[in-house]
């Protein structure tokens, strides 16, 4: 399952890469690897945020999960920046006593 998520996330990153104006081999590799890593590690967070809990025994649920991984891979680094900003904002509020 992790291998499938790695590939789906990478393909999401590559799909986003196709939308870039300047395409280089380096930017392709970054898009593939970044999408793969984000797809594997951020998809559970995205699924939790939207409230989706798949039944692993159902093929349709497996395909839906793969779609979540693809989308997460496509938005990858941008999503990571949003999550990081949210965590930093919350930590700042906690440190200020809110």
Secondary structure, DSSP 8 states (H G I E B T S, - for coil): -HHHHHHHHHHHHHHHHHT-SS--HHHHHHHHHHHHHHHHHHHHHHHHHHT----TT-HHHHHHHHHHHHHHHHHHHHHHHHHHHHHHHHHHHHHTT-
